[in-house]
Amino acid sequence: MPTVTYVEADGARHVIDVPVDENVMHGAQYNNVPGILGECGGGCSCATCRCYIDEAWAAKVGGPASDAERDLLIGADGELKPNARLSCQIAMTPELDGLVVHMPEHQF
Ligand code: FES
């Protein structure tokens, strides 16, 4: 099963198995990883699941998948950071095995 490393703002790391086709937000929620809230349940409407893709993975994951995701990220950060994503919008694939995502200091 692919793994995702979730890195908290203070540097604490959580290496979690996340099944293929599951999204990165659920991977955190189901394993009690702090820092990703996911208040809308993955509906792309809250931005409390935002994360920053590690530089080494940015090209593989790609940019926001939709205008809605882009708008939410701008609303949360005040700008569109190049590596920002909503973790609920990233579905795991075998190619993403080893993905590293960084969490913001806070989601609000
Ligand atoms: S869980 Fe709400 S936007 Fe991702």
Backbone and ligand atoms as CSV (ligand in chain L), in Angstrom:
chain,resi,resn,atom,element,x,y,z
A,1,MET,N,N,0.845,-1.190,0.000
A,1,MET,CA,C,0.000,0.000,0.000
A,1,MET,C,C,0.886,1.247,0.000
A,2,PRO,N,N,0.516,2.260,-0.774
A,2,PRO,CA,C,1.341,3.476,-0.788
A,2,PRO,C,C,1.345,4.168,0.569
A,3,THR,N,N,2.398,4.907,0.821
A,3,THR,CA,C,2.468,5.688,2.054
A,3,THR,C,C,2.485,7.179,1.724
A,4,VAL,N,N,1.978,7.940,2.683
A,4,VAL,CA,C,2.073,9.399,2.642
A,4,VAL,C,C,2.738,9.828,3.939
A,5,THR,N,N,3.695,10.735,3.832
A,5,THR,CA,C,4.284,11.340,5.024
A,5,THR,C,C,3.670,12.719,5.206
A,6,TYR,N,N,2.990,12.871,6.333
A,6,TYR,CA,C,2.381,14.149,6.707
A,6,TYR,C,C,3.324,14.846,7.679
A,7,VAL,N,N,3.714,16.060,7.355
A,7,VAL,CA,C,4.661,16.794,8.188
A,7,VAL,C,C,3.940,17.981,8.819
A,8,GLU,N,N,3.878,17.970,10.146
A,8,GLU,CA,C,3.238,19.083,10.856
A,8,GLU,C,C,4.109,20.331,10.769
A,9,ALA,N,N,3.526,21.474,11.084
A,9,ALA,CA,C,4.246,22.745,10.997
A,9,ALA,C,C,5.476,22.754,11.910
A,10,ASP,N,N,5.418,21.959,13.013
A,10,ASP,CA,C,6.580,21.929,13.918
A,10,ASP,C,C,7.596,20.862,13.514
A,11,GLY,N,N,7.358,20.202,12.390
A,11,GLY,CA,C,8.313,19.223,11.882
A,11,GLY,C,C,7.978,17.781,12.227
A,12,ALA,N,N,6.983,17.551,13.097
A,12,ALA,CA,C,6.600,16.175,13.436
A,12,ALA,C,C,6.099,15.456,12.182
A,13,ARG,N,N,6.549,14.225,11.987
A,13,ARG,CA,C,6.227,13.473,10.772
A,13,ARG,C,C,5.361,12.257,11.107
A,14,HIS,N,N,4.418,11.985,10.236
A,14,HIS,CA,C,3.534,10.833,10.387
A,14,HIS,C,C,3.539,10.082,9.061
A,15,VAL,N,N,4.022,8.860,9.067
A,15,VAL,CA,C,4.055,8.053,7.853
A,15,VAL,C,C,2.855,7.105,7.899
A,16,ILE,N,N,1.953,7.258,6.929
A,16,ILE,CA,C,0.666,6.567,6.974
A,16,ILE,C,C,0.448,5.789,5.678
A,17,ASP,N,N,-0.046,4.579,5.802
A,17,ASP,CA,C,-0.482,3.817,4.628
A,17,ASP,C,C,-1.816,4.387,4.156
A,18,VAL,N,N,-1.899,4.739,2.895
A,18,VAL,CA,C,-3.140,5.279,2.331
A,18,VAL,C,C,-3.474,4.456,1.080
A,19,PRO,N,N,-4.621,3.785,1.085
A,19,PRO,CA,C,-4.953,2.920,-0.044
A,19,PRO,C,C,-5.064,3.688,-1.360
A,20,VAL,N,N,-4.754,3.013,-2.446
A,20,VAL,CA,C,-4.961,3.574,-3.783
A,20,VAL,C,C,-6.435,3.965,-3.915
A,21,ASP,N,N,-6.676,5.096,-4.521
A,21,ASP,CA,C,-7.997,5.695,-4.751
A,21,ASP,C,C,-8.559,6.428,-3.535
A,22,GLU,N,N,-7.961,6.229,-2.358
A,22,GLU,CA,C,-8.382,7.034,-1.211
A,22,GLU,C,C,-7.733,8.405,-1.329
A,23,ASN,N,N,-8.358,9.422,-0.742
A,23,ASN,CA,C,-7.727,10.733,-0.859
A,23,ASN,C,C,-6.820,11.022,0.341
A,24,VAL,N,N,-5.939,11.969,0.137
A,24,VAL,CA,C,-4.908,12.270,1.135
A,24,VAL,C,C,-5.525,12.847,2.413
A,25,MET,N,N,-6.650,13.537,2.300
A,25,MET,CA,C,-7.334,14.059,3.501
A,25,MET,C,C,-7.832,12.910,4.368
A,26,HIS,N,N,-8.502,11.938,3.768
A,26,HIS,CA,C,-8.987,10.802,4.549
A,26,HIS,C,C,-7.833,10.010,5.168
A,27,GLY,N,N,-6.736,9.920,4.453
A,27,GLY,CA,C,-5.569,9.233,5.009
A,27,GLY,C,C,-5.161,9.834,6.346
A,28,ALA,N,N,-5.231,11.143,6.446
A,28,ALA,CA,C,-4.900,11.824,7.705
A,28,ALA,C,C,-6.016,11.633,8.726
A,29,GLN,N,N,-7.244,11.890,8.309
A,29,GLN,CA,C,-8.385,11.808,9.247
A,29,GLN,C,C,-8.506,10.427,9.879
A,30,TYR,N,N,-8.464,9.399,9.059
A,30,TYR,CA,C,-8.690,8.044,9.559
A,30,TYR,C,C,-7.574,7.560,10.484
A,31,ASN,N,N,-6.459,8.277,10.464
A,31,ASN,CA,C,-5.321,7.868,11.290
A,31,ASN,C,C,-4.961,8.918,12.340
A,32,ASN,N,N,-5.908,9.831,12.580
A,32,ASN,CA,C,-5.743,10.837,13.640
A,32,ASN,C,C,-4.484,11.675,13.492
A,33,VAL,N,N,-4.145,11.981,12.255
A,33,VAL,CA,C,-3.013,12.875,12.023
A,33,VAL,C,C,-3.506,14.301,12.253
A,34,PRO,N,N,-2.872,15.031,13.179
A,34,PRO,CA,C,-3.327,16.404,13.415
A,34,PRO,C,C,-2.923,17.323,12.270
A,35,GLY,N,N,-3.697,18.399,12.110
A,35,GLY,CA,C,-3.300,19.420,11.138
A,35,GLY,C,C,-4.130,19.430,9.881
A,36,ILE,N,N,-4.909,18.377,9.640
A,36,ILE,CA,C,-5.816,18.343,8.502
A,36,ILE,C,C,-7.205,18.077,9.060
A,37,LEU,N,N,-8.095,19.037,8.892
A,37,LEU,CA,C,-9.414,18.929,9.520
A,37,LEU,C,C,-10.446,18.289,8.593
A,38,GLY,N,N,-10.567,18.791,7.383
A,38,GLY,CA,C,-11.509,18.207,6.432
A,38,GLY,C,C,-12.954,18.362,6.846
A,39,GLU,N,N,-13.338,19.563,7.227
A,39,GLU,CA,C,-14.672,19.783,7.795
A,39,GLU,C,C,-15.820,19.531,6.834
A,40,CYS,N,N,-15.614,19.662,5.544
A,40,CYS,CA,C,-16.718,19.430,4.599
A,40,CYS,C,C,-16.756,17.981,4.124
A,41,GLY,N,N,-15.869,17.156,4.655
A,41,GLY,CA,C,-15.892,15.744,4.310
A,41,GLY,C,C,-15.356,15.428,2.931
A,42,GLY,N,N,-14.651,16.358,2.354
A,42,GLY,CA,C,-14.067,16.110,1.036
A,42,GLY,C,C,-14.864,16.712,-0.104
A,43,GLY,N,N,-15.776,17.607,0.222
A,43,GLY,CA,C,-16.652,18.201,-0.793
A,43,GLY,C,C,-16.075,19.399,-1.510
A,44,CYS,N,N,-14.816,19.709,-1.283
A,44,CYS,CA,C,-14.147,20.842,-1.943
A,44,CYS,C,C,-14.894,22.143,-1.648
A,45,SER,N,N,-15.242,22.337,-0.365
A,45,SER,CA,C,-15.954,23.572,-0.029
A,45,SER,C,C,-15.499,24.210,1.280
A,46,CYS,N,N,-14.459,23.685,1.942
A,46,CYS,CA,C,-14.081,24.268,3.234
A,46,CYS,C,C,-12.630,24.731,3.305
A,47,ALA,N,N,-11.760,24.110,2.602
A,47,ALA,CA,C,-10.315,24.431,2.606
A,47,ALA,C,C,-9.621,24.113,3.924
A,48,THR,N,N,-10.271,23.359,4.818
A,48,THR,CA,C,-9.596,23.010,6.074
A,48,THR,C,C,-8.768,21.730,5.935
A,49,CYS,N,N,-8.533,21.344,4.727
A,49,CYS,CA,C,-7.678,20.184,4.459
A,49,CYS,C,C,-6.453,20.593,3.659
A,50,ARG,N,N,-6.187,21.900,3.608
A,50,ARG,CA,C,-5.122,22.304,2.702
A,50,ARG,C,C,-3.762,21.843,3.193
A,51,CYS,N,N,-2.885,21.648,2.250
A,51,CYS,CA,C,-1.530,21.207,2.544
A,51,CYS,C,C,-0.620,21.754,1.462
A,52,TYR,N,N,0.658,21.582,1.684
A,52,TYR,CA,C,1.652,22.039,0.722
A,52,TYR,C,C,2.479,20.827,0.298
A,53,ILE,N,N,2.472,20.596,-0.987
A,53,ILE,CA,C,3.173,19.431,-1.521
A,53,ILE,C,C,4.679,19.657,-1.433
A,54,ASP,N,N,5.381,18.664,-0.905
A,54,ASP,CA,C,6.828,18.766,-0.829
A,54,ASP,C,C,7.405,19.016,-2.221
A,55,GLU,N,N,8.412,19.848,-2.253
A,55,GLU,CA,C,9.015,20.251,-3.530
A,55,GLU,C,C,9.338,19.051,-4.427
A,56,ALA,N,N,9.831,17.984,-3.833
A,56,ALA,CA,C,10.236,16.813,-4.619
A,56,ALA,C,C,9.049,16.135,-5.300
A,57,TRP,N,N,7.832,16.420,-4.828
A,57,TRP,CA,C,6.643,15.758,-5.362
A,57,TRP,C,C,5.739,16.684,-6.155
A,58,ALA,N,N,6.082,17.951,-6.202
A,58,ALA,CA,C,5.178,18.947,-6.775
A,58,ALA,C,C,4.811,18.628,-8.231
A,59,ALA,N,N,5.775,18.262,-9.025
A,59,ALA,CA,C,5.493,18.011,-10.446
A,59,ALA,C,C,4.598,16.785,-10.609
A,60,LYS,N,N,4.813,15.779,-9.783
A,60,LYS,CA,C,4.034,14.538,-9.899
A,60,LYS,C,C,2.578,14.749,-9.492
A,61,VAL,N,N,2.367,15.575,-8.481
A,61,VAL,CA,C,0.999,15.807,-7.999
A,61,VAL,C,C,0.277,16.825,-8.878
A,62,GLY,N,N,0.990,17.854,-9.290
A,62,GLY,CA,C,0.376,18.865,-10.150
A,62,GLY,C,C,-0.364,19.932,-9.366
A,63,GLY,N,N,-0.924,20.868,-10.107
A,63,GLY,CA,C,-1.575,22.025,-9.497
A,63,GLY,C,C,-3.033,21.764,-9.195
A,64,PRO,N,N,-3.737,22.807,-8.738
A,64,PRO,CA,C,-5.160,22.627,-8.420
A,64,PRO,C,C,-5.923,22.026,-9.584
A,65,ALA,N,N,-6.787,21.082,-9.261
A,65,ALA,CA,C,-7.493,20.344,-10.306
A,65,ALA,C,C,-8.690,21.107,-10.838
A,66,SER,N,N,-9.177,22.066,-10.087
A,66,SER,CA,C,-10.400,22.744,-10.517
A,66,SER,C,C,-10.361,24.209,-10.088
A,67,ASP,N,N,-11.229,25.009,-10.701
A,67,ASP,CA,C,-11.332,26.420,-10.311
A,67,ASP,C,C,-11.795,26.535,-8.866
A,68,ALA,N,N,-12.678,25.647,-8.431
A,68,ALA,CA,C,-13.174,25.699,-7.050
A,68,ALA,C,C,-12.026,25.488,-6.069
A,69,GLU,N,N,-11.170,24.524,-6.363
A,69,GLU,CA,C,-10.029,24.281,-5.474
A,69,GLU,C,C,-9.110,25.501,-5.458
A,70,ARG,N,N,-8.858,26.036,-6.612
A,70,ARG,CA,C,-7.992,27.209,-6.722
A,70,ARG,C,C,-8.559,28.372,-5.890
A,71,ASP,N,N,-9.855,28.626,-6.024
A,71,ASP,CA,C,-10.484,29.733,-5.297
A,71,ASP,C,C,-10.394,29.520,-3.777
A,72,LEU,N,N,-10.604,28.299,-3.333
A,72,LEU,CA,C,-10.520,28.010,-1.897
A,72,LEU,C,C,-9.097,28.206,-1.369
A,73,LEU,N,N,-8.134,27.791,-2.144
A,73,LEU,CA,C,-6.740,27.945,-1.710
A,73,LEU,C,C,-6.363,29.419,-1.625
A,74,ILE,N,N,-6.814,30.202,-2.582
A,74,ILE,CA,C,-6.549,31.651,-2.542
A,74,ILE,C,C,-7.237,32.260,-1.325
A,75,GLY,N,N,-8.451,31.839,-1.047
A,75,GLY,CA,C,-9.163,32.356,0.113
A,75,GLY,C,C,-8.469,32.010,1.421
A,76,ALA,N,N,-7.882,30.833,1.486
A,76,ALA,CA,C,-7.238,30.396,2.728
A,76,ALA,C,C,-5.873,31.036,2.936
A,77,ASP,N,N,-5.118,31.167,1.872
A,77,ASP,CA,C,-3.738,31.662,2.002
A,77,ASP,C,C,-3.582,33.127,1.595
A,78,GLY,N,N,-4.607,33.705,0.970
A,78,GLY,CA,C,-4.492,35.070,0.484
A,78,GLY,C,C,-3.764,35.162,-0.846
A,79,GLU,N,N,-3.333,34.031,-1.348
A,79,GLU,CA,C,-2.647,33.943,-2.642
A,79,GLU,C,C,-2.650,32.467,-3.044
A,80,LEU,N,N,-2.337,32.220,-4.298
A,80,LEU,CA,C,-2.221,30.823,-4.721
A,80,LEU,C,C,-0.758,30.421,-4.648
A,81,LYS,N,N,-0.408,29.725,-3.566
A,81,LYS,CA,C,0.968,29.242,-3.444
A,81,LYS,C,C,1.160,28.104,-4.443
A,82,PRO,N,N,2.313,28.051,-5.080
A,82,PRO,CA,C,2.489,27.092,-6.178
A,82,PRO,C,C,2.335,25.628,-5.771
A,83,ASN,N,N,2.616,25.310,-4.515
A,83,ASN,CA,C,2.548,23.916,-4.093
A,83,ASN,C,C,1.336,23.631,-3.210
A,84,ALA,N,N,0.417,24.581,-3.091
A,84,ALA,CA,C,-0.749,24.376,-2.225
A,84,ALA,C,C,-1.777,23.493,-2.919
A,85,ARG,N,N,-2.367,22.617,-2.160
A,85,ARG,CA,C,-3.456,21.762,-2.657
A,85,ARG,C,C,-4.440,21.499,-1.519
A,86,LEU,N,N,-5.649,21.145,-1.906
A,86,LEU,CA,C,-6.609,20.605,-0.947
A,86,LEU,C,C,-6.375,19.099,-0.915
A,87,SER,N,N,-6.063,18.581,0.256
A,87,SER,CA,C,-5.688,17.165,0.314
A,87,SER,C,C,-6.851,16.243,-0.050
A,88,CYS,N,N,-8.082,16.738,0.076
A,88,CYS,CA,C,-9.218,15.893,-0.305
A,88,CYS,C,C,-9.323,15.733,-1.819
A,89,GLN,N,N,-8.596,16.546,-2.541
A,89,GLN,CA,C,-8.673,16.500,-4.001
A,89,GLN,C,C,-7.503,15.725,-4.611
A,90,ILE,N,N,-6.720,15.087,-3.766
A,90,ILE,CA,C,-5.591,14.287,-4.257
A,90,ILE,C,C,-5.897,12.821,-3.980
A,91,ALA,N,N,-6.158,12.084,-5.026
A,91,ALA,CA,C,-6.414,10.647,-4.878
A,91,ALA,C,C,-5.088,9.902,-4.975
A,92,MET,N,N,-4.925,8.961,-4.074
A,92,MET,CA,C,-3.684,8.185,-4.093
A,92,MET,C,C,-3.636,7.277,-5.309
A,93,THR,N,N,-2.441,7.176,-5.850
A,93,THR,CA,C,-2.146,6.250,-6.943
A,93,THR,C,C,-0.860,5.512,-6.563
A,94,PRO,N,N,-0.563,4.414,-7.204
A,94,PRO,CA,C,0.708,3.742,-6.909
A,94,PRO,C,C,1.901,4.665,-7.149
A,95,GLU,N,N,1.776,5.565,-8.118
A,95,GLU,CA,C,2.881,6.474,-8.448
A,95,GLU,C,C,3.145,7.493,-7.334
A,96,LEU,N,N,2.168,7.703,-6.469
A,96,LEU,CA,C,2.350,8.673,-5.381
A,96,LEU,C,C,2.886,8.021,-4.104
A,97,ASP,N,N,3.280,6.763,-4.195
A,97,ASP,CA,C,3.851,6.097,-3.028
A,97,ASP,C,C,5.071,6.872,-2.528
A,98,GLY,N,N,5.039,7.281,-1.258
A,98,GLY,CA,C,6.138,8.053,-0.683
A,98,GLY,C,C,5.882,9.552,-0.650
A,99,LEU,N,N,4.701,9.955,-1.130
A,99,LEU,CA,C,4.336,11.372,-1.155
A,99,LEU,C,C,4.572,12.038,0.206
A,100,VAL,N,N,5.088,13.264,0.156
A,100,VAL,CA,C,5.304,14.046,1.379
A,100,VAL,C,C,4.492,15.333,1.264
A,101,VAL,N,N,3.651,15.579,2.267
A,101,VAL,CA,C,2.863,16.816,2.303
A,101,VAL,C,C,3.122,17.530,3.630
A,102,HIS,N,N,3.130,18.832,3.560
A,102,HIS,CA,C,3.359,19.664,4.750
A,102,HIS,C,C,2.054,20.345,5.127
A,103,MET,N,N,1.792,20.398,6.422
A,103,MET,CA,C,0.573,21.053,6.891
A,103,MET,C,C,0.859,22.499,7.294
A,104,PRO,N,N,-0.134,23.372,7.144
A,104,PRO,CA,C,0.049,24.752,7.602
A,104,PRO,C,C,0.019,24.810,9.135
A,105,GLU,N,N,0.414,25.941,9.688
A,105,GLU,CA,C,0.370,26.100,11.152
A,105,GLU,C,C,-1.042,25.968,11.672
A,106,HIS,N,N,-1.994,26.460,10.904
A,106,HIS,CA,C,-3.396,26.346,11.282
A,106,HIS,C,C,-4.223,26.338,10.006
A,107,GLN,N,N,-5.451,25.821,10.141
A,107,GLN,CA,C,-6.312,25.714,8.960
A,107,GLN,C,C,-7.274,26.902,8.840
A,108,PHE,N,N,-7.327,27.758,9.861
A,108,PHE,CA,C,-8.212,28.924,9.803
A,108,PHE,C,C,-7.403,30.192,9.806
L,1,FES,S1,S,-12.246,18.565,3.118
L,1,FES,FE1,FE,-13.237,20.433,2.709
L,1,FES,S2,S,-12.182,21.201,1.004
L,1,FES,FE2,FE,-11.142,19.366,1.464
